[in-house]
């Protein structure tokens, strides 16, 4: 069992920055890759970024490349999403999710294939 808790959301002006945190707990956290997804009102949940716990392998969706950076602190069991140059279209509820490391690259970007989810944190970017 893995528990995920997001924090760091809020209201920011376009061009601003926020850092989201995903704190993971559970005995087998190191067996899981962690990713960020987001869901805007009226839209489907979409992949944003993901990182493995055991290797520096990272994926980003094209729309955030160069603006968002995912990182992890294994000792703290926390995954971060640094979001810079935010745009109004980044407005969404951001969720972190985990899937088993062995399926890295196979299910990593598919929200239907995640094993665990946090409850989400709202990011609002004003124009």
C-alpha positions as CSV (number, residue, x, y, z in Angstrom):
1,X,0.0,0.0,0.0
2,X,1.3,3.5,-0.9
3,X,-0.3,6.7,0.3
4,X,0.3,10.0,-1.7
5,X,-0.4,13.5,-0.4
6,X,0.0,16.5,-2.6
7,X,0.6,20.1,-1.5
8,X,1.8,23.4,-2.9
9,X,-1.1,24.4,-5.1
10,X,-2.5,27.9,-5.2
11,X,-3.3,31.0,-7.2
12,X,-0.6,32.6,-9.3
13,X,-0.4,35.1,-12.1
14,X,0.6,34.1,-15.6
15,X,4.4,33.9,-15.8
16,X,4.8,33.0,-12.2
17,X,6.0,29.8,-10.5
18,X,4.8,27.2,-8.1
19,X,6.3,24.1,-6.6
20,X,4.1,21.1,-5.9
21,X,5.1,18.3,-3.5
22,X,3.9,14.7,-3.4
23,X,4.8,13.0,-0.1
24,X,4.7,9.2,-0.4
25,X,4.4,6.8,2.5
26,X,4.3,3.0,2.8
27,X,6.7,0.2,3.1
28,X,7.2,-0.4,-0.6
29,X,7.5,3.2,-1.9
30,X,10.8,2.4,-3.6
31,X,9.1,-0.1,-5.9
32,X,7.0,2.6,-7.5
33,X,7.5,5.3,-10.1
34,X,5.6,8.6,-9.4
35,X,4.0,10.9,-11.9
36,X,2.0,14.0,-12.0
37,X,-1.3,14.3,-13.9
38,X,-3.7,17.2,-14.2
39,X,-7.4,17.7,-14.9
40,X,-8.9,20.9,-16.0
41,X,-12.7,21.6,-15.7
42,X,-14.5,19.7,-18.4
43,X,-11.4,17.9,-19.6
44,X,-10.0,14.4,-19.2
45,X,-7.1,13.8,-16.8
46,X,-3.8,14.1,-18.6
47,X,-0.2,13.1,-18.0
48,X,2.2,15.9,-17.1
49,X,5.5,14.3,-15.9
50,X,6.9,11.2,-14.2
51,X,10.1,10.0,-12.6
52,X,11.4,6.6,-11.4
53,X,12.4,6.2,-7.8
54,X,15.5,4.1,-8.7
55,X,16.8,5.8,-11.8
56,X,16.9,9.3,-13.3
57,X,14.5,8.4,-16.0
58,X,12.0,11.1,-16.6
59,X,9.1,11.8,-19.0
60,X,7.3,15.1,-19.7
61,X,4.4,16.0,-21.9
62,X,5.4,18.3,-24.7
63,X,3.3,21.2,-23.4
64,X,5.4,21.6,-20.2
65,X,8.9,20.8,-21.5
66,X,11.3,23.6,-20.7
67,X,8.9,25.0,-18.1
68,X,8.3,22.2,-15.6
69,X,10.9,20.1,-13.8
70,X,10.2,16.9,-11.9
71,X,12.6,15.7,-9.2
72,X,12.6,13.4,-6.2
73,X,14.2,13.2,-2.8
74,X,14.4,9.5,-1.9
75,X,15.3,10.1,1.7
76,X,12.2,12.2,2.2
77,X,10.1,10.0,-0.1
78,X,8.9,13.2,-1.8
79,X,8.5,14.0,-5.5
80,X,8.4,17.7,-6.6
81,X,7.1,19.4,-9.6
82,X,8.6,22.8,-10.1
83,X,6.4,24.8,-12.5
84,X,7.8,28.0,-14.1
85,X,6.4,30.4,-16.7
86,X,2.9,29.3,-15.8
87,X,0.1,29.9,-18.3
88,X,-3.7,30.2,-17.8
89,X,-4.0,26.8,-19.6
90,X,-2.0,25.2,-16.8
91,X,-5.0,25.8,-14.5
92,X,-6.1,22.4,-13.2
93,X,-6.2,20.1,-10.3
94,X,-2.8,18.4,-10.1
95,X,-2.6,14.8,-8.9
96,X,0.3,12.6,-8.2
97,X,0.0,8.9,-8.9
98,X,2.2,5.8,-8.6
99,X,2.7,2.7,-10.6
100,X,5.1,-0.2,-10.2
101,X,8.6,0.4,-11.5
102,X,8.6,-2.7,-13.7
103,X,6.0,-1.1,-15.9
104,X,8.0,2.1,-16.4
105,X,7.6,3.3,-20.0
106,X,4.6,1.0,-20.6
107,X,1.9,2.5,-18.4
108,X,3.7,5.7,-17.2
109,X,1.5,8.2,-19.1
110,X,-1.8,6.4,-18.8
111,X,-4.0,7.6,-15.9
112,X,-6.1,4.4,-16.2
113,X,-3.1,2.3,-15.3
114,X,-2.0,3.9,-12.1
115,X,-2.0,1.9,-8.9
116,X,-2.3,4.8,-6.4
117,X,-3.5,8.4,-6.4
118,X,-3.4,11.4,-4.2
119,X,-6.4,13.6,-3.7
120,X,-5.1,16.5,-5.8
121,X,-4.1,20.1,-5.3
122,X,-5.6,23.0,-7.3
123,X,-3.4,25.3,-9.4
124,X,-5.1,28.4,-10.7
125,X,-3.2,30.7,-13.1
126,X,-4.7,34.1,-13.7
127,X,-4.1,36.0,-16.9
